[in-house]
């Protein structure tokens, strides 16, 4: 009985330390949700994409990460943007939500976006942008287990005394971005959480780490321009290699791959990870393989992707990740254009 009592006490201490660790991860090392179809979810990638299509556009993206684990995540983003030719400006609004199913940790934010379009010459465009957001985070501590809920006989349940049952925190956030592109290539950067807001649920201070992303790509088109102009404007046969490197706090990640378009059909393949960089306890730094299939028709874009887990979590345990993106461009006809539209590559 004495040994059993010691085991229960040790287990209770472990659970207490685990709970504190969970709260520390939530408040100190929190990471932003990620999307595999990052170019399809344009405003989430960078505010510089607001109005880039020079018309009106709406985007919806949803992601279900690791459905095989209790610690799964559900993320949703909806955005809309419009371009004002007269002012060479794009404006947009974006709303996102992220839910941890296990702990009921939820983050919701809504932001306003402005981007200015500077035509450097007839073929090259630069777009600086700014985003202002309001963020609300909440957690249900009833979904976590704490040391006060254990006694010598094991788990006794009931309310915890360590933390309140529910807690919320709200703050303002600032992000910025820049995009340089021509008809064939683009390269951009986005920097989120410039003000490093305090997001802790408990006493003290916990600043949200800045997230920085560098992305780019190049489109190799195999369809002559005269066919697009005089035969079929929707005809497109191309291959587009892309990359994105992002870092936040002590974490970083590289996505590299390509997608191909054959008229209305789009397929893609990406690798996520940094194989040349190893973290403590990891033999390799492989995260996932991403497979994409999509459809484009008269301004409507639909894409589905699946992440196959390569890390030590294994795909059999996580169940991978599912992601769906829908977008629609509302074509506008203007009587007079200041200059011919410089097309940004279709993502």
C-alpha positions in Angstrom: 0.0 0.0 0.0 2.9 2.3 0.8 4.3 1.7 -2.7 0.9 2.3 -4.3 0.6 5.5 -2.4 4.0 6.7 -3.6 3.1 5.8 -7.2 -0.2 7.8 -6.9 1.6 10.8 -5.4 4.2 10.7 -8.2 1.6 10.4 -10.8 -0.3 13.4 -9.3 2.9 15.5 -9.4 3.5 14.4 -13.0 0.0 15.5 -14.0 0.4 18.8 -12.2 3.7 19.5 -14.0 2.1 18.4 -17.3 -0.7 20.8 -16.8 1.7 23.7 -16.1 3.7 22.6 -19.2 0.5 22.7 -21.3 -0.3 26.2 -20.1 3.2 27.3 -20.8 3.1 25.9 -24.3 -0.3 27.6 -24.8 0.8 31.0 -23.5 4.5 31.1 -24.4 5.2 28.9 -27.4 1.9 29.3 -29.2 2.2 28.9 -33.0 -0.1 30.1 -35.7 -2.3 27.7 -37.7 -0.7 26.6 -41.0 -2.4 25.8 -44.3 -0.9 23.5 -46.9 -2.6 25.4 -49.8 -0.9 28.6 -48.8 -1.2 30.3 -52.1 -4.9 29.5 -52.4 -5.5 31.1 -49.0 -3.8 34.3 -50.2 -4.7 36.9 -47.6 -3.8 34.6 -44.8 -0.3 34.1 -46.4 0.3 37.9 -46.8 -1.8 41.1 -46.7 0.0 42.1 -49.9 -2.3 39.9 -51.9 -5.3 42.1 -51.1 -6.7 43.2 -54.5 -3.9 41.4 -56.5 -6.4 40.0 -59.0 -7.6 43.6 -59.7 -11.3 42.7 -59.1 -13.4 41.3 -56.3 -12.7 37.9 -54.7 -13.9 35.7 -51.8 -11.9 32.8 -50.3 -12.9 30.1 -47.8 -10.4 27.6 -46.4 -10.9 24.8 -43.8 -8.3 22.4 -42.4 -8.7 19.3 -40.1 -5.3 18.4 -38.8 -4.6 15.0 -37.2 -8.1 13.6 -37.0 -6.7 10.3 -35.6 -5.4 12.1 -32.4 -7.4 13.5 -29.5 -5.1 16.6 -29.9 -6.5 17.4 -33.3 -7.0 20.9 -34.7 -9.7 22.5 -36.8 -8.9 25.8 -38.6 -11.1 28.0 -40.7 -10.4 31.2 -42.7 -12.7 33.4 -44.7 -11.6 36.5 -46.6 -12.8 39.0 -49.2 -10.8 41.6 -51.1 -11.3 44.2 -53.8 -9.1 46.4 -56.0 -9.7 50.1 -56.6 -8.1 51.0 -59.9 -8.4 54.7 -59.4 -6.4 54.6 -56.2 -4.2 51.7 -57.1 -5.2 50.1 -53.8 -6.5 46.8 -52.6 -8.5 46.4 -49.5 -9.7 43.3 -47.7 -11.2 41.7 -44.6 -10.1 38.3 -43.2 -11.5 36.3 -40.3 -9.9 33.1 -38.9 -10.6 30.6 -36.1 -8.5 27.8 -34.7 -9.7 25.2 -32.3 -7.8 22.6 -30.3 -10.3 19.8 -29.9 -8.6 18.3 -26.8 -8.3 21.4 -24.6 -10.9 23.6 -26.2 -8.3 26.2 -26.8 -9.9 28.6 -29.3 -8.5 31.6 -31.2 -10.6 33.9 -33.3 -9.5 37.0 -35.1 -10.7 39.5 -37.6 -8.5 41.9 -39.6 -8.7 44.7 -42.0 -6.1 44.8 -44.9 -4.7 47.5 -47.1 -2.2 47.1 -50.0 -0.9 49.7 -52.4 0.1 48.7 -55.9 3.2 50.4 -57.3 3.9 49.8 -61.0 7.7 49.8 -61.2 7.6 49.4 -64.9 5.3 47.8 -67.5 6.2 44.3 -66.3 7.1 44.6 -62.7 4.9 45.4 -59.7 5.6 45.9 -56.0 2.8 45.8 -53.4 3.5 46.9 -49.7 0.6 46.1 -47.3 -0.5 46.5 -43.7 -3.0 44.5 -41.6 -4.7 45.5 -38.3 -6.5 42.7 -36.4 -8.5 42.1 -33.2 -7.9 38.7 -31.6 -9.8 36.8 -28.9 -8.4 33.6 -27.3 -10.2 31.3 -24.9 -9.6 28.0 -23.1 -11.7 25.6 -21.1 -9.6 24.4 -18.2 -12.3 21.8 -17.4 -10.9 19.9 -20.3 -7.5 19.6 -18.7 -6.3 17.4 -15.8 -4.5 18.9 -12.7 -2.8 17.7 -9.6 -5.7 18.8 -7.3 -8.0 16.3 -9.0 -5.9 13.3 -7.7 -5.6 11.7 -4.3 -3.9 8.6 -3.0 -6.5 6.4 -4.7 -6.0 8.0 -8.1 -8.2 10.4 -10.1 -11.1 11.8 -8.1 -12.4 14.3 -10.7 -14.2 17.5 -9.8 -13.2 21.1 -10.4 -9.6 22.1 -10.2 -8.2 24.7 -7.8 -5.2 25.7 -9.9 -6.9 27.8 -12.5 -10.4 29.2 -13.3 -12.7 27.0 -15.3 -12.7 29.3 -18.3 -10.5 32.2 -19.3 -10.4 34.6 -22.3 -7.9 37.2 -23.4 -8.2 39.8 -26.2 -5.7 42.0 -27.9 -4.9 44.0 -31.1 -2.3 42.7 -33.6 -0.4 44.2 -36.5 1.0 42.5 -39.5 2.8 43.7 -42.7 3.8 42.3 -46.0 5.4 43.0 -49.4 5.0 41.3 -52.8 7.2 41.8 -55.9 5.9 40.1 -59.1 5.7 40.0 -62.9 3.5 37.9 -65.1 5.8 34.8 -64.6 7.4 35.0 -61.2 6.7 36.4 -57.7 8.6 36.7 -54.4 7.2 38.1 -51.2 7.5 38.4 -47.4 5.0 38.7 -44.6 5.7 39.5 -40.9 2.9 38.8 -38.4 2.5 39.9 -34.7 4.8 42.9 -35.0 3.6 44.3 -31.7 4.2 40.9 -29.9 0.9 41.1 -28.0 0.6 39.6 -24.5 -1.5 36.5 -24.8 -1.2 34.7 -21.5 -4.3 33.4 -19.7 -2.7 33.6 -16.2 -0.5 36.0 -14.3 2.6 37.5 -15.8 3.6 38.3 -19.4 3.8 36.0 -22.4 4.5 37.7 -25.7 3.4 36.1 -28.9 6.5 35.4 -31.1 6.8 37.2 -34.4 6.2 35.0 -37.4 8.1 35.8 -40.6 7.5 34.1 -44.0 9.4 34.2 -47.2 7.7 32.8 -50.3 8.0 32.7 -54.1 7.5 30.8 -57.3 7.8 30.8 -61.1 5.3 29.8 -63.7 6.4 27.9 -66.9 3.6 28.2 -69.3 3.3 26.0 -72.4 0.3 27.7 -73.9 1.0 30.4 -76.6 -0.4 33.8 -75.7 -2.1 34.1 -79.1 -4.2 31.0 -78.2 -5.4 32.6 -75.0 -6.2 35.9 -76.8 -7.9 34.5 -79.9 -8.9 30.9 -79.3 -9.6 30.1 -75.7 -8.9 32.6 -72.9 -9.3 29.8 -70.3 -6.8 27.5 -71.9 -3.7 27.0 -69.7 -1.0 24.4 -69.6 1.7 25.2 -67.1 4.0 24.0 -64.2 4.7 26.2 -61.2 7.4 25.4 -58.7 6.8 27.2 -55.4 8.4 27.5 -51.9 7.7 29.0 -48.5 10.0 29.3 -45.6 8.6 30.5 -42.3 9.9 30.9 -38.7 8.2 31.7 -35.4 9.9 31.6 -32.1 12.2 28.6 -32.0 10.4 26.8 -34.8 10.9 27.0 -38.6 9.6 25.2 -41.6 10.2 24.8 -45.3 7.5 23.9 -47.9 8.8 23.2 -51.4 7.1 21.6 -54.4 5.1 22.4 -57.5 1.6 22.4 -59.0 0.6 21.8 -62.6 -2.4 23.1 -64.5 -4.0 21.5 -67.5 -6.9 23.8 -68.5 -9.4 23.4 -65.6 -7.5 20.6 -63.8 -4.8 21.4 -61.1 -2.6 18.8 -59.3 0.2 19.5 -56.9 2.8 17.9 -54.7 4.8 19.5 -51.8 7.4 18.4 -49.2 7.4 19.9 -45.7 10.4 19.8 -43.5 14.1 20.8 -43.3 16.1 17.5 -43.7 19.5 19.3 -43.2 18.4 20.6 -39.7 17.8 18.3 -36.8 16.1 19.1 -33.5 17.0 17.4 -30.2 15.6 13.9 -30.1 14.8 13.8 -33.8 16.7 11.6 -36.3 15.3 13.5 -39.2 13.4 16.7 -39.7 10.6 15.5 -42.0 7.1 16.7 -41.4 4.7 15.7 -44.2 4.1 15.2 -47.9 1.2 17.2 -49.4 -0.9 16.0 -52.3 -3.3 18.4 -54.1 -6.0 18.1 -56.6 -8.1 21.1 -57.8 -10.5 22.5 -60.4 -10.7 25.9 -62.0 -13.6 27.2 -64.1 -14.7 30.8 -64.9 -13.4 32.4 -61.7 -14.3 29.5 -59.4 -11.4 27.7 -57.8 -11.6 24.5 -55.7 -8.8 22.6 -54.1 -8.5 19.6 -51.8 -5.2 18.5 -50.3 -4.1 15.7 -48.0 -1.0 15.8 -45.7 0.7 12.5 -45.2 2.6 12.6 -41.9 6.4 11.8 -42.1 7.4 12.7 -38.5 7.7 10.3 -35.6 4.0 10.9 -34.9 3.4 8.6 -38.0 0.5 8.9 -40.4 -1.2 5.8 -38.9 -1.5 7.6 -35.6 -2.4 11.1 -36.8 -4.6 10.2 -39.8 -2.9 12.9 -41.8 -4.6 16.3 -42.4 -7.4 17.3 -44.7 -7.8 20.7 -46.3 -10.4 22.3 -48.6 -10.2 25.7 -50.2 -12.9 27.5 -52.3 -12.6 30.8 -54.0 -14.5 32.9 -56.5 -13.5 36.0 -58.5 -16.3 38.5 -59.3 -15.3 39.8 -62.7 -15.7 43.6 -63.1 -15.9 45.5 -66.3 -14.5 49.0 -66.2 -15.0 51.6 -68.9 -11.5 52.8 -68.7 -8.3 51.3 -67.4 -5.2 53.3 -66.5 -3.0 50.7 -68.0 -3.2 47.0 -69.0 -3.5 44.7 -66.0 -0.4 43.0 -64.9 -1.4 39.5 -64.2 -0.3 37.9 -61.0 0.1 34.0 -61.2 -3.0 32.0 -60.4 -2.5 30.1 -57.1 
